[in-house]
Amino acid sequence: MFLFLQSPLTRSHRTVRRGIVRRYEVDMVIVPATTGQMGVLPGHVATIAEFKPGVLSVHEGSETTKYFVSSGFVFIHANSFADIITVKAVPLDRINANLVQKRLVDFTQKLS
Amino acid sequence: MASNAAVPFWRAAGMAYITYSNICANLVRNCLKEPYKTEALSREKVHFSISKWTDGKPEKPTIRSDSPEE
């Protein structure tokens, strides 16, 4: 299936530029839809799904690349093209786990 | 006809999808590892001048310089 990845404000480890549009041919993508993790294979029924912040994994042969997406949508077309639209999709290894923990604690405290 | 099905939580909180999406993106940006974090934050800075128009004439412009904040 073709995966057409459009990230308006940032893109992956390869080049960091705005408005990068990347087009990959992949075997499967697992997306963090609001209804849960959704696997998208070639031939998937045409769908539009909104993301909740979560992990997007792109499977190509035996390789998997994972990104954390902040929010966004996936538009799956009937011809096995999937457009993934996000503001931020960061490769998991760019995330600082300590910062995440710390901010989670801060925000949880603010909530209570 | 009554109102639509359950309103999404961000709409119920009084924001538009773009506002919600930008807030999410800022949260992620602030959790990145170092070189990427400063790059991402500096990329998101904006500096612009905005003026209201009345009667076909612009009023005094204000300059805004927003950097991504929580």
N, CA and C atoms of all chains as a GROMACS GRO file, in nm:
protein
  546
    1MET      N    1   0.084  -0.119   0.000
    1MET     CA    2   0.000   0.000   0.000
    1MET      C    3   0.087   0.123   0.000
    2PHE      N    4   0.036   0.229  -0.048
    2PHE     CA    5   0.111   0.353  -0.046
    2PHE      C    6   0.071   0.433   0.076
    3LEU      N    7   0.170   0.489   0.140
    3LEU     CA    8   0.143   0.570   0.256
    3LEU      C    9   0.194   0.709   0.225
    4PHE      N   10   0.108   0.802   0.227
    4PHE     CA   11   0.143   0.937   0.188
    4PHE      C   12   0.143   1.016   0.316
    5LEU      N   13   0.260   1.054   0.362
    5LEU     CA   14   0.271   1.108   0.496
    5LEU      C   15   0.293   1.257   0.486
    6GLN      N   16   0.206   1.332   0.544
    6GLN     CA   17   0.218   1.476   0.530
    6GLN      C   18   0.222   1.537   0.668
    7SER      N   19   0.325   1.607   0.699
    7SER     CA   20   0.338   1.658   0.834
    7SER      C   21   0.363   1.807   0.825
    8PRO      N   22   0.262   1.888   0.851
    8PRO     CA   23   0.274   2.031   0.820
    8PRO      C   24   0.387   2.101   0.891
    9LEU      N   25   0.420   2.061   1.012
    9LEU     CA   26   0.518   2.144   1.077
    9LEU      C   27   0.650   2.075   1.106
   10THR      N   28   0.654   1.948   1.102
   10THR     CA   29   0.785   1.888   1.122
   10THR      C   30   0.784   1.751   1.060
   11ARG      N   31   0.898   1.698   1.038
   11ARG     CA   32   0.899   1.563   0.984
   11ARG      C   33   1.011   1.484   1.046
   12SER      N   34   1.038   1.369   0.996
   12SER     CA   35   1.112   1.266   1.067
   12SER      C   36   1.261   1.291   1.071
   13HIS      N   37   1.332   1.184   1.109
   13HIS     CA   38   1.475   1.191   1.126
   13HIS      C   39   1.549   1.222   0.998
   14ARG      N   40   1.492   1.202   0.885
   14ARG     CA   41   1.572   1.218   0.764
   14ARG      C   42   1.604   1.362   0.734
   15THR      N   43   1.504   1.443   0.716
   15THR     CA   44   1.536   1.586   0.705
   15THR      C   45   1.436   1.660   0.791
   16VAL      N   46   1.479   1.766   0.847
   16VAL     CA   47   1.390   1.843   0.933
   16VAL      C   48   1.355   1.970   0.860
   17ARG      N   49   1.241   1.972   0.801
   17ARG     CA   50   1.198   2.089   0.724
   17ARG      C   51   1.048   2.099   0.734
   18ARG      N   52   0.994   2.213   0.710
   18ARG     CA   53   0.849   2.224   0.712
   18ARG      C   54   0.789   2.167   0.586
   19GLY      N   55   0.668   2.126   0.597
   19GLY     CA   56   0.593   2.092   0.477
   19GLY      C   57   0.649   1.976   0.399
   20ILE      N   58   0.716   1.887   0.468
   20ILE     CA   59   0.771   1.772   0.395
   20ILE      C   60   0.659   1.676   0.363
   21VAL      N   61   0.657   1.634   0.243
   21VAL     CA   62   0.560   1.534   0.204
   21VAL      C   63   0.637   1.411   0.165
   22ARG      N   64   0.609   1.302   0.229
   22ARG     CA   65   0.685   1.182   0.198
   22ARG      C   66   0.592   1.073   0.154
   23ARG      N   67   0.641   0.998   0.065
   23ARG     CA   68   0.555   0.896   0.008
   23ARG      C   69   0.627   0.764   0.016
   24TYR      N   70   0.569   0.672   0.088
   24TYR     CA   71   0.632   0.542   0.106
   24TYR      C   72   0.541   0.434   0.058
   25GLU      N   73   0.600   0.327   0.014
   25GLU     CA   74   0.520   0.210  -0.011
   25GLU      C   75   0.548   0.113   0.104
   26VAL      N   76   0.445   0.079   0.177
   26VAL     CA   77   0.465   0.000   0.299
   26VAL      C   78   0.367  -0.116   0.302
   27ASP      N   79   0.393  -0.205   0.396
   27ASP     CA   80   0.305  -0.320   0.409
   27ASP      C   81   0.188  -0.294   0.501
   28MET      N   82   0.215  -0.227   0.610
   28MET     CA   83   0.107  -0.203   0.706
   28MET      C   84   0.141  -0.084   0.792
   29VAL      N   85   0.037  -0.016   0.838
   29VAL     CA   86   0.057   0.093   0.933
   29VAL      C   87  -0.039   0.070   1.047
   30ILE      N   88   0.009   0.092   1.168
   30ILE     CA   89  -0.082   0.085   1.282
   30ILE      C   90  -0.096   0.226   1.335
   31VAL      N   91  -0.219   0.274   1.340
   31VAL     CA   92  -0.240   0.413   1.377
   31VAL      C   93  -0.318   0.423   1.507
   32PRO      N   94  -0.291   0.527   1.586
   32PRO     CA   95  -0.361   0.543   1.714
   32PRO      C   96  -0.491   0.618   1.697
   33ALA      N   97  -0.595   0.547   1.650
   33ALA     CA   98  -0.722   0.616   1.632
   33ALA      C   99  -0.790   0.638   1.766
   34THR      N  100  -0.887   0.729   1.770
   34THR     CA  101  -0.956   0.755   1.896
   34THR      C  102  -1.030   0.630   1.943
   35THR      N  103  -1.062   0.542   1.849
   35THR     CA  104  -1.132   0.419   1.887
   35THR      C  105  -1.035   0.308   1.921
   36GLY      N  106  -0.906   0.336   1.921
   36GLY     CA  107  -0.808   0.233   1.954
   36GLY      C  108  -0.705   0.218   1.843
   37GLN      N  109  -0.608   0.131   1.864
   37GLN     CA  110  -0.505   0.110   1.762
   37GLN      C  111  -0.569   0.043   1.642
   38MET      N  112  -0.544   0.098   1.526
   38MET     CA  113  -0.608   0.045   1.407
   38MET      C  114  -0.503   0.002   1.309
   39GLY      N  115  -0.510  -0.120   1.262
   39GLY     CA  116  -0.413  -0.168   1.163
   39GLY      C  117  -0.466  -0.141   1.024
   40VAL      N  118  -0.381  -0.084   0.940
   40VAL     CA  119  -0.424  -0.050   0.804
   40VAL      C  120  -0.339  -0.130   0.707
   41LEU      N  121  -0.403  -0.215   0.629
   41LEU     CA  122  -0.334  -0.298   0.531
   41LEU      C  123  -0.379  -0.258   0.393
   42PRO      N  124  -0.306  -0.300   0.289
   42PRO     CA  125  -0.354  -0.271   0.154
   42PRO      C  126  -0.495  -0.329   0.138
   43GLY      N  127  -0.580  -0.256   0.072
   43GLY     CA  128  -0.716  -0.306   0.053
   43GLY      C  129  -0.809  -0.270   0.166
   44HIS      N  130  -0.761  -0.189   0.261
   44HIS     CA  131  -0.848  -0.149   0.371
   44HIS      C  132  -0.963  -0.067   0.314
   45VAL      N  133  -1.079  -0.080   0.376
   45VAL     CA  134  -1.194  -0.005   0.332
   45VAL      C  135  -1.166   0.144   0.353
   46ALA      N  136  -1.220   0.226   0.266
   46ALA     CA  137  -1.196   0.370   0.276
   46ALA      C  138  -1.249   0.421   0.409
   47THR      N  139  -1.167   0.492   0.482
   47THR     CA  140  -1.202   0.534   0.618
   47THR      C  141  -1.137   0.668   0.647
   48ILE      N  142  -1.199   0.741   0.735
   48ILE     CA  143  -1.133   0.859   0.790
   48ILE      C  144  -1.130   0.836   0.940
   49ALA      N  145  -1.015   0.851   1.002
   49ALA     CA  146  -1.009   0.831   1.146
   49ALA      C  147  -0.932   0.946   1.209
   50GLU      N  148  -0.980   0.989   1.325
   50GLU     CA  149  -0.907   1.092   1.399
   50GLU      C  150  -0.812   1.022   1.495
   51PHE      N  151  -0.696   1.081   1.515
   51PHE     CA  152  -0.599   1.021   1.607
   51PHE      C  153  -0.617   1.075   1.746
   52LYS      N  154  -0.585   0.989   1.844
   52LYS     CA  155  -0.552   1.046   1.974
   52LYS      C  156  -0.400   1.038   1.982
   53PRO      N  157  -0.340   1.118   2.069
   53PRO     CA  158  -0.193   1.117   2.073
   53PRO      C  159  -0.144   0.976   2.101
   54GLY      N  160  -0.052   0.927   2.019
   54GLY     CA  161  -0.011   0.788   2.038
   54GLY      C  162   0.095   0.749   1.939
   55VAL      N  163   0.121   0.620   1.934
   55VAL     CA  164   0.230   0.569   1.853
   55VAL      C  165   0.179   0.521   1.720
   56LEU      N  166   0.247   0.565   1.617
   56LEU     CA  167   0.216   0.524   1.482
   56LEU      C  168   0.326   0.430   1.439
   57SER      N  169   0.296   0.310   1.396
   57SER     CA  170   0.408   0.227   1.351
   57SER      C  171   0.390   0.185   1.206
   58VAL      N  172   0.500   0.199   1.134
   58VAL     CA  173   0.502   0.174   0.991
   58VAL      C  174   0.580   0.045   0.967
   59HIS      N  175   0.515  -0.054   0.909
   59HIS     CA  176   0.579  -0.183   0.888
   59HIS      C  177   0.612  -0.203   0.742
   60GLU      N  178   0.740  -0.227   0.719
   60GLU     CA  179   0.784  -0.245   0.582
   60GLU      C  180   0.868  -0.370   0.579
   61GLY      N  181   0.817  -0.479   0.527
   61GLY     CA  182   0.892  -0.604   0.530
   61GLY      C  183   0.912  -0.641   0.675
   62SER      N  184   1.036  -0.659   0.714
   62SER     CA  185   1.058  -0.697   0.853
   62SER      C  186   1.095  -0.577   0.938
   63GLU      N  187   1.091  -0.456   0.880
   63GLU     CA  188   1.129  -0.339   0.959
   63GLU      C  189   1.008  -0.264   1.006
   64THR      N  190   1.019  -0.212   1.127
   64THR     CA  191   0.912  -0.130   1.181
   64THR      C  192   0.971   0.001   1.226
   65THR      N  193   0.909   0.110   1.184
   65THR     CA  194   0.954   0.240   1.234
   65THR      C  195   0.839   0.298   1.314
   66LYS      N  196   0.871   0.346   1.433
   66LYS     CA  197   0.764   0.399   1.516
   66LYS      C  198   0.779   0.548   1.535
   67TYR      N  199   0.667   0.616   1.533
   67TYR     CA  200   0.665   0.759   1.555
   67TYR      C  201   0.559   0.788   1.659
   68PHE      N  202   0.581   0.896   1.733
   68PHE     CA  203   0.475   0.941   1.821
   68PHE      C  204   0.405   1.055   1.749
   69VAL      N  205   0.274   1.044   1.733
   69VAL     CA  206   0.202   1.154   1.668
   69VAL      C  207   0.121   1.229   1.772
   70SER      N  208   0.118   1.362   1.757
   70SER     CA  209   0.054   1.443   1.860
   70SER      C  210  -0.098   1.442   1.844
   71SER      N  211  -0.146   1.440   1.722
   71SER     CA  212  -0.290   1.436   1.696
   71SER      C  213  -0.298   1.438   1.545
   72GLY      N  214  -0.415   1.431   1.490
   72GLY     CA  215  -0.422   1.434   1.344
   72GLY      C  216  -0.525   1.339   1.291
   73PHE      N  217  -0.511   1.306   1.165
   73PHE     CA  218  -0.609   1.221   1.100
   73PHE      C  219  -0.541   1.125   1.005
   74VAL      N  220  -0.610   1.017   0.975
   74VAL     CA  221  -0.567   0.933   0.863
   74VAL      C  222  -0.685   0.922   0.767
   75PHE      N  223  -0.655   0.942   0.641
   75PHE     CA  224  -0.756   0.925   0.537
   75PHE      C  225  -0.713   0.803   0.458
   76ILE      N  226  -0.793   0.700   0.463
   76ILE     CA  227  -0.758   0.580   0.388
   76ILE      C  228  -0.847   0.579   0.264
   77HIS      N  229  -0.782   0.572   0.150
   77HIS     CA  230  -0.857   0.576   0.025
   77HIS      C  231  -0.878   0.436  -0.028
   78ALA      N  232  -0.972   0.425  -0.121
   78ALA     CA  233  -1.009   0.292  -0.170
   78ALA      C  234  -0.897   0.228  -0.251
   79ASN      N  235  -0.800   0.306  -0.299
   79ASN     CA  236  -0.694   0.248  -0.382
   79ASN      C  237  -0.570   0.212  -0.300
   80SER      N  238  -0.589   0.189  -0.169
   80SER     CA  239  -0.476   0.154  -0.082
   80SER      C  240  -0.377   0.265  -0.058
   81PHE      N  241  -0.419   0.387  -0.079
   81PHE     CA  242  -0.338   0.500  -0.035
   81PHE      C  243  -0.388   0.544   0.101
   82ALA      N  244  -0.296   0.574   0.190
   82ALA     CA  245  -0.337   0.627   0.319
   82ALA      C  246  -0.262   0.758   0.341
   83ASP      N  247  -0.336   0.863   0.371
   83ASP     CA  248  -0.271   0.991   0.402
   83ASP      C  249  -0.272   1.008   0.552
   84ILE      N  250  -0.155   1.030   0.607
   84ILE     CA  251  -0.148   1.055   0.750
   84ILE      C  252  -0.111   1.200   0.769
   85ILE      N  253  -0.196   1.271   0.839
   85ILE     CA  254  -0.179   1.415   0.853
   85ILE      C  255  -0.163   1.447   1.000
   86THR      N  256  -0.050   1.504   1.035
   86THR     CA  257  -0.027   1.538   1.176
   86THR      C  258   0.049   1.669   1.183
   87VAL      N  259   0.045   1.731   1.299
   87VAL     CA  260   0.131   1.846   1.319
   87VAL      C  261   0.270   1.798   1.356
   88LYS      N  262   0.276   1.701   1.445
   88LYS     CA  263   0.406   1.649   1.485
   88LYS      C  264   0.406   1.498   1.483
   89ALA      N  265   0.506   1.444   1.414
   89ALA     CA  266   0.528   1.300   1.419
   89ALA      C  267   0.675   1.284   1.450
   90VAL      N  268   0.708   1.244   1.571
   90VAL     CA  269   0.849   1.234   1.606
   90VAL      C  270   0.889   1.089   1.622
   91PRO      N  271   1.008   1.053   1.573
   91PRO     CA  272   1.057   0.917   1.597
   91PRO      C  273   1.072   0.898   1.747
   92LEU      N  274   1.038   0.779   1.795
   92LEU     CA  275   1.033   0.758   1.939
   92LEU      C  276   1.163   0.790   2.010
   93ASP      N  277   1.276   0.768   1.939
   93ASP     CA  278   1.402   0.789   2.010
   93ASP      C  279   1.436   0.936   2.030
   94ARG      N  280   1.350   1.027   1.981
   94ARG     CA  281   1.377   1.167   2.006
   94ARG      C  282   1.305   1.217   2.129
   95ILE      N  283   1.233   1.128   2.194
   95ILE     CA  284   1.154   1.174   2.308
   95ILE      C  285   1.232   1.150   2.434
   96ASN      N  286   1.233   1.248   2.520
   96ASN     CA  287   1.305   1.241   2.645
   96ASN      C  288   1.210   1.190   2.752
   97ALA      N  289   1.232   1.066   2.795
   97ALA     CA  290   1.136   1.002   2.885
   97ALA      C  291   1.126   1.074   3.019
   98ASN      N  292   1.238   1.129   3.066
   98ASN     CA  293   1.234   1.199   3.195
   98ASN      C  294   1.144   1.320   3.190
   99LEU      N  295   1.156   1.395   3.080
   99LEU     CA  296   1.072   1.512   3.065
   99LEU      C  297   0.926   1.474   3.062
  100VAL      N  298   0.897   1.364   2.995
  100VAL     CA  299   0.758   1.320   2.985
  100VAL      C  300   0.704   1.288   3.124
  101GLN      N  301   0.782   1.212   3.203
  101GLN     CA  302   0.737   1.176   3.338
  101GLN      C  303   0.712   1.299   3.421
  102LYS      N  304   0.810   1.389   3.414
  102LYS     CA  305   0.803   1.509   3.497
  102LYS      C  306   0.679   1.590   3.461
  103ARG      N  307   0.656   1.610   3.333
  103ARG     CA  308   0.542   1.692   3.293
  103ARG      C  309   0.411   1.621   3.324
  104LEU      N  310   0.411   1.490   3.314
  104LEU     CA  311   0.290   1.416   3.347
  104LEU      C  312   0.255   1.439   3.493
  105VAL      N  313   0.356   1.432   3.579
  105VAL     CA  314   0.334   1.456   3.721
  105VAL      C  315   0.283   1.598   3.743
  106ASP      N  316   0.348   1.694   3.679
  106ASP     CA  317   0.305   1.833   3.693
  106ASP      C  318   0.160   1.852   3.655
  107PHE      N  319   0.123   1.800   3.541
  107PHE     CA  320  -0.013   1.821   3.495
  107PHE      C  321  -0.114   1.746   3.579
  108THR      N  322  -0.077   1.627   3.625
  108THR     CA  323  -0.171   1.553   3.710
  108THR      C  324  -0.196   1.630   3.838
  109GLN      N  325  -0.090   1.693   3.890
  109GLN     CA  326  -0.109   1.773   4.009
  109GLN      C  327  -0.198   1.892   3.982
  110LYS      N  328  -0.176   1.955   3.868
  110LYS     CA  329  -0.260   2.071   3.836
  110LYS      C  330  -0.406   2.032   3.826
  111LEU      N  331  -0.432   1.910   3.783
  111LEU     CA  332  -0.570   1.866   3.767
  111LEU      C  333  -0.639   1.845   3.900
  112SER      N  334  -0.561   1.805   4.000
  112SER     CA  335  -0.628   1.767   4.125
  112SER      C  336  -0.631   1.881   4.225
  113MET      N  337  -3.431   1.972   1.456
  113MET     CA  338  -3.349   1.857   1.493
  113MET      C  339  -3.260   1.895   1.610
  114ALA      N  340  -3.246   1.806   1.702
  114ALA     CA  341  -3.166   1.836   1.822
  114ALA      C  342  -3.019   1.848   1.784
  115SER      N  343  -2.936   1.884   1.877
  115SER     CA  344  -2.794   1.903   1.847
  115SER      C  345  -2.731   1.770   1.810
  116ASN      N  346  -2.611   1.777   1.752
  116ASN     CA  347  -2.544   1.656   1.704
  116ASN      C  348  -2.507   1.562   1.816
  117ALA      N  349  -2.450   1.452   1.779
  117ALA     CA  350  -2.404   1.352   1.876
  117ALA      C  351  -2.300   1.414   1.969
  118ALA      N  352  -2.259   1.338   2.067
  118ALA     CA  353  -2.171   1.389   2.173
  118ALA      C  354  -2.062   1.479   2.116
  119VAL      N  355  -2.050   1.596   2.176
  119VAL     CA  356  -1.952   1.692   2.130
  119VAL      C  357  -1.813   1.643   2.169
  120PRO      N  358  -1.713   1.654   2.083
  120PRO     CA  359  -1.578   1.611   2.123
  120PRO      C  360  -1.529   1.695   2.240
  121PHE      N  361  -1.442   1.633   2.323
  121PHE     CA  362  -1.406   1.699   2.448
  121PHE      C  363  -1.340   1.835   2.427
  122TRP      N  364  -1.267   1.848   2.315
  122TRP     CA  365  -1.201   1.976   2.295
  122TRP      C  366  -1.301   2.083   2.255
  123ARG      N  367  -1.404   2.043   2.188
  123ARG     CA  368  -1.507   2.140   2.151
  123ARG      C  369  -1.582   2.181   2.276
  124ALA      N  370  -1.608   2.081   2.363
  124ALA     CA  371  -1.677   2.111   2.489
  124ALA      C  372  -1.595   2.203   2.576
  125ALA      N  373  -1.463   2.198   2.560
  125ALA     CA  374  -1.377   2.286   2.639
  125ALA      C  375  -1.366   2.423   2.576
  126GLY      N  376  -1.438   2.445   2.466
  126GLY     CA  377  -1.441   2.578   2.407
  126GLY      C  378  -1.330   2.606   2.308
  127MET      N  379  -1.267   2.502   2.254
  127MET     CA  380  -1.162   2.530   2.157
  127MET      C  381  -1.191   2.463   2.024
  128ALA      N  382  -1.125   2.509   1.920
  128ALA     CA  383  -1.140   2.450   1.789
  128ALA      C  384  -1.040   2.337   1.773
  129TYR      N  385  -1.057   2.254   1.673
  129TYR     CA  386  -0.965   2.141   1.657
  129TYR      C  387  -0.822   2.188   1.642
  130ILE      N  388  -0.802   2.296   1.568
  130ILE     CA  389  -0.666   2.346   1.546
  130ILE      C  390  -0.600   2.386   1.677
  131THR      N  391  -0.678   2.450   1.764
  131THR     CA  392  -0.624   2.490   1.894
  131THR      C  393  -0.578   2.366   1.970
  132TYR      N  394  -0.668   2.267   1.974
  132TYR     CA  395  -0.635   2.142   2.044
  132TYR      C  396  -0.511   2.078   1.984
  133SER      N  397  -0.507   2.072   1.852
  133SER     CA  398  -0.396   2.007   1.784
  133SER      C  399  -0.265   2.079   1.812
  134ASN      N  400  -0.269   2.213   1.813
  134ASN     CA  401  -0.147   2.288   1.842
  134ASN      C  402  -0.101   2.272   1.985
  135ILE      N  403  -0.198   2.261   2.076
  135ILE     CA  404  -0.160   2.237   2.215
  135ILE      C  405  -0.091   2.102   2.228
  136CYS      N  406  -0.148   2.001   2.165
  136CYS     CA  407  -0.085   1.867   2.167
  136CYS      C  408   0.055   1.874   2.111
  137ALA      N  409   0.070   1.944   1.999
  137ALA     CA  410   0.201   1.950   1.935
  137ALA      C  411   0.301   2.020   2.025
  138ASN      N  412   0.258   2.125   2.096
  138ASN     CA  413   0.349   2.194   2.187
  138ASN      C  414   0.392   2.104   2.301
  139LEU      N  415   0.297   2.025   2.353
  139LEU     CA  416   0.331   1.933   2.460
  139LEU      C  417   0.439   1.836   2.414
  140VAL      N  418   0.422   1.785   2.291
  140VAL     CA  419   0.521   1.690   2.240
  140VAL      C  420   0.654   1.761   2.217
  141ARG      N  421   0.648   1.879   2.160
  141ARG     CA  422   0.771   1.955   2.135
  141ARG      C  423   0.851   1.976   2.261
  142ASN      N  424   0.780   2.003   2.371
  142ASN     CA  425   0.850   2.030   2.495
  142ASN      C  426   0.908   1.906   2.560
  143CYS      N  427   0.880   1.791   2.504
  143CYS     CA  428   0.931   1.666   2.561
  143CYS      C  429   1.038   1.603   2.475
  144LEU      N  430   1.093   1.678   2.382
  144LEU     CA  431   1.192   1.618   2.295
  144LEU      C  432   1.330   1.620   2.359
  145LYS      N  433   1.420   1.539   2.303
  145LYS     CA  434   1.560   1.544   2.348
  145LYS      C  435   1.627   1.665   2.287
  146GLU      N  436   1.742   1.691   2.341
  146GLU     CA  437   1.797   1.825   2.318
  146GLU      C  438   1.813   1.881   2.177
  147PRO      N  439   1.894   1.838   2.089
  147PRO     CA  440   1.905   1.928   1.974
  147PRO      C  441   1.770   1.946   1.906
  148TYR      N  442   1.688   1.841   1.905
  148TYR     CA  443   1.559   1.847   1.839
  148TYR      C  444   1.465   1.944   1.906
  149LYS      N  445   1.474   1.951   2.038
  149LYS     CA  446   1.382   2.037   2.111
  149LYS      C  447   1.405   2.183   2.078
  150THR      N  448   1.529   2.227   2.086
  150THR     CA  449   1.553   2.369   2.058
  150THR      C  450   1.523   2.400   1.913
  151GLU      N  451   1.556   2.306   1.824
  151GLU     CA  452   1.523   2.329   1.682
  151GLU      C  453   1.373   2.345   1.666
  152ALA      N  454   1.298   2.254   1.724
  152ALA     CA  455   1.154   2.256   1.705
  152ALA      C  456   1.094   2.382   1.766
  153LEU      N  457   1.136   2.418   1.886
  153LEU     CA  458   1.080   2.536   1.950
  153LEU      C  459   1.115   2.663   1.873
  154SER      N  460   1.238   2.670   1.824
  154SER     CA  461   1.274   2.793   1.753
  154SER      C  462   1.203   2.800   1.620
  155ARG      N  463   1.173   2.684   1.561
  155ARG     CA  464   1.101   2.684   1.434
  155ARG      C  465   0.960   2.736   1.451
  156GLU      N  466   0.905   2.718   1.568
  156GLU     CA  467   0.764   2.754   1.588
  156GLU      C  468   0.744   2.897   1.631
  157LYS      N  469   0.851   2.971   1.647
  157LYS     CA  470   0.832   3.110   1.690
  157LYS      C  471   0.773   3.191   1.576
  158VAL      N  472   0.682   3.281   1.609
  158VAL     CA  473   0.627   3.369   1.506
  158VAL      C  474   0.638   3.512   1.552
  159HIS      N  475   0.645   3.599   1.455
  159HIS     CA  476   0.658   3.741   1.484
  159HIS      C  477   0.577   3.812   1.378
  160PHE      N  478   0.470   3.877   1.418
  160PHE     CA  479   0.386   3.937   1.315
  160PHE      C  480   0.319   4.063   1.365
  161SER      N  481   0.270   4.138   1.270
  161SER     CA  482   0.203   4.262   1.302
  161SER      C  483   0.057   4.247   1.259
  162ILE      N  484  -0.033   4.294   1.343
  162ILE     CA  485  -0.174   4.271   1.316
  162ILE      C  486  -0.247   4.403   1.333
  163SER      N  487  -0.336   4.436   1.239
  163SER     CA  488  -0.413   4.559   1.259
  163SER      C  489  -0.557   4.538   1.217
  164LYS      N  490  -0.645   4.598   1.292
  164LYS     CA  491  -0.787   4.591   1.259
  164LYS      C  492  -0.819   4.696   1.154
  165TRP      N  493  -0.912   4.664   1.070
  165TRP     CA  494  -0.953   4.761   0.968
  165TRP      C  495  -1.093   4.809   1.000
  166THR      N  496  -1.114   4.940   0.996
  166THR     CA  497  -1.250   4.994   1.006
  166THR      C  498  -1.267   5.097   0.896
  167ASP      N  499  -1.385   5.097   0.839
  167ASP     CA  500  -1.415   5.193   0.731
  167ASP      C  501  -1.310   5.190   0.623
  168GLY      N  502  -1.259   5.073   0.592
  168GLY     CA  503  -1.163   5.064   0.483
  168GLY      C  504  -1.025   5.115   0.517
  169LYS      N  505  -1.001   5.149   0.644
  169LYS     CA  506  -0.868   5.198   0.679
  169LYS      C  507  -0.810   5.113   0.792
  170PRO      N  508  -0.684   5.087   0.786
  170PRO     CA  509  -0.624   5.010   0.895
  170PRO      C  510  -0.602   5.099   1.016
  171GLU      N  511  -0.630   5.044   1.132
  171GLU     CA  512  -0.595   5.116   1.254
  171GLU      C  513  -0.451   5.082   1.290
  172LYS      N  514  -0.408   5.139   1.401
  172LYS     CA  515  -0.269   5.121   1.439
  172LYS      C  516  -0.237   4.972   1.458
  173PRO      N  517  -0.131   4.926   1.396
  173PRO     CA  518  -0.099   4.784   1.408
  173PRO      C  519  -0.032   4.752   1.541
  174THR      N  520  -0.055   4.630   1.589
  174THR     CA  521   0.020   4.585   1.706
  174THR      C  522   0.112   4.474   1.661
  175ILE      N  523   0.227   4.470   1.722
  175ILE     CA  524   0.324   4.367   1.684
  175ILE      C  525   0.319   4.256   1.786
  176ARG      N  526   0.310   4.135   1.739
  176ARG     CA  527   0.304   4.023   1.833
  176ARG      C  528   0.416   3.927   1.805
  177SER      N  529   0.471   3.878   1.910
  177SER     CA  530   0.579   3.784   1.894
  177SER      C  531   0.549   3.667   1.984
  178ASP      N  532   0.492   3.566   1.930
  178ASP     CA  533   0.453   3.454   2.015
  178ASP      C  534   0.553   3.343   2.003
  179SER      N  535   0.590   3.288   2.115
  179SER     CA  536   0.671   3.166   2.107
  179SER      C  537   0.587   3.054   2.165
  180PRO      N  538   0.612   2.933   2.126
  180PRO     CA  539   0.524   2.826   2.170
  180PRO      C  540   0.533   2.809   2.321
  181GLU      N  541   0.422   2.819   2.384
  181GLU     CA  542   0.417   2.803   2.529
  181GLU      C  543   0.310   2.704   2.561
  182GLU      N  544   0.303   2.667   2.681
  182GLU     CA  545   0.203   2.566   2.718
  182GLU      C  546   0.065   2.625   2.715
   0.00000   0.00000   0.00000
